[in-house]
Amino acid sequence: MKGIGGALAMFTKKEADRKNLEVDQQHNDTKYSKAQFAEARQFSRLEKDILAALLLEQQTYTVQEAQQHIQQFMNGEAQ
């Protein structure tokens, strides 16, 4: 019995991982405003400051686009 429970747990975990991946992909397409990034818990204070300086008020951005802006800024400062 113990072996079967472990197999079921593994199956359930993989299903949950697949569902989480689908949710993450949906969130990757979601666009946010400059003000929403300023309130986001996902970014540090420094990253929020960079986004405040770089993003345009009237545009929306995905999280991936915002992270790219941060990386480009940081790489530009390093050179």
C-alpha positions as CSV (number, residue, x, y, z in Angstrom):
1,M,0.0,0.0,0.0
2,K,2.8,2.4,0.8
3,G,4.2,2.2,-2.7
4,I,0.9,3.0,-4.3
5,G,0.3,6.0,-2.2
6,G,3.7,7.3,-3.2
7,A,2.9,6.8,-6.8
8,L,-0.4,8.6,-6.4
9,A,1.4,11.5,-4.7
10,M,3.8,11.8,-7.5
11,F,1.0,11.8,-10.1
12,T,-0.8,14.5,-8.1
13,K,2.3,16.6,-7.8
14,K,3.0,16.4,-11.6
15,E,-0.6,17.4,-12.3
16,A,-0.3,20.4,-9.9
17,D,3.0,21.4,-11.5
18,R,1.3,21.3,-15.0
19,K,-1.5,23.5,-13.7
20,N,0.9,25.9,-12.1
21,L,2.8,26.2,-15.4
22,E,-0.4,27.0,-17.2
23,V,-1.3,29.7,-14.7
24,D,2.2,31.1,-14.9
25,Q,1.9,31.2,-18.7
26,Q,-1.4,33.1,-18.4
27,H,0.2,35.6,-16.0
28,N,3.1,36.1,-18.4
29,D,0.7,37.5,-20.9
30,T,-1.0,39.9,-18.4
31,K,0.0,43.5,-18.8
32,Y,0.3,45.9,-16.0
33,S,0.6,49.7,-15.7
34,K,3.5,51.7,-14.3
35,A,1.5,52.3,-11.1
36,Q,0.8,48.6,-10.6
37,F,4.6,47.8,-10.9
38,A,5.2,50.4,-8.2
39,E,2.9,48.5,-5.8
40,A,4.1,45.0,-6.8
41,R,5.7,42.9,-4.1
42,Q,7.7,40.9,-6.7
43,F,10.2,43.8,-7.2
44,S,12.7,45.3,-4.8
45,R,12.7,49.0,-4.0
46,L,15.6,49.5,-6.4
47,E,13.9,47.7,-9.2
48,K,10.7,49.7,-8.6
49,D,12.7,52.9,-8.8
50,I,14.3,51.8,-12.1
51,L,10.8,51.0,-13.5
52,A,9.4,54.3,-12.3
53,A,12.2,56.0,-14.3
54,L,11.9,53.9,-17.4
55,L,8.3,52.9,-18.0
56,L,5.8,55.2,-19.7
57,E,2.5,56.2,-17.8
58,Q,0.2,55.5,-20.8
59,Q,1.6,52.0,-21.6
60,T,1.2,48.6,-20.1
61,Y,3.9,45.9,-19.8
62,T,4.2,42.2,-19.0
63,V,6.3,41.2,-16.0
64,Q,8.9,39.8,-18.5
65,E,9.1,43.1,-20.3
66,A,9.6,44.9,-17.0
67,Q,12.4,42.5,-16.1
68,Q,14.0,43.1,-19.5
69,H,13.9,46.9,-18.9
70,I,15.6,46.4,-15.5
71,Q,18.3,44.1,-17.0
72,Q,19.0,46.5,-19.8
73,F,19.4,49.4,-17.4
74,M,21.6,47.4,-15.1
75,N,23.8,46.2,-18.0
76,G,24.1,49.7,-19.3
77,E,25.3,51.0,-15.9
78,A,27.9,48.3,-15.7
79,Q,29.5,49.1,-19.0
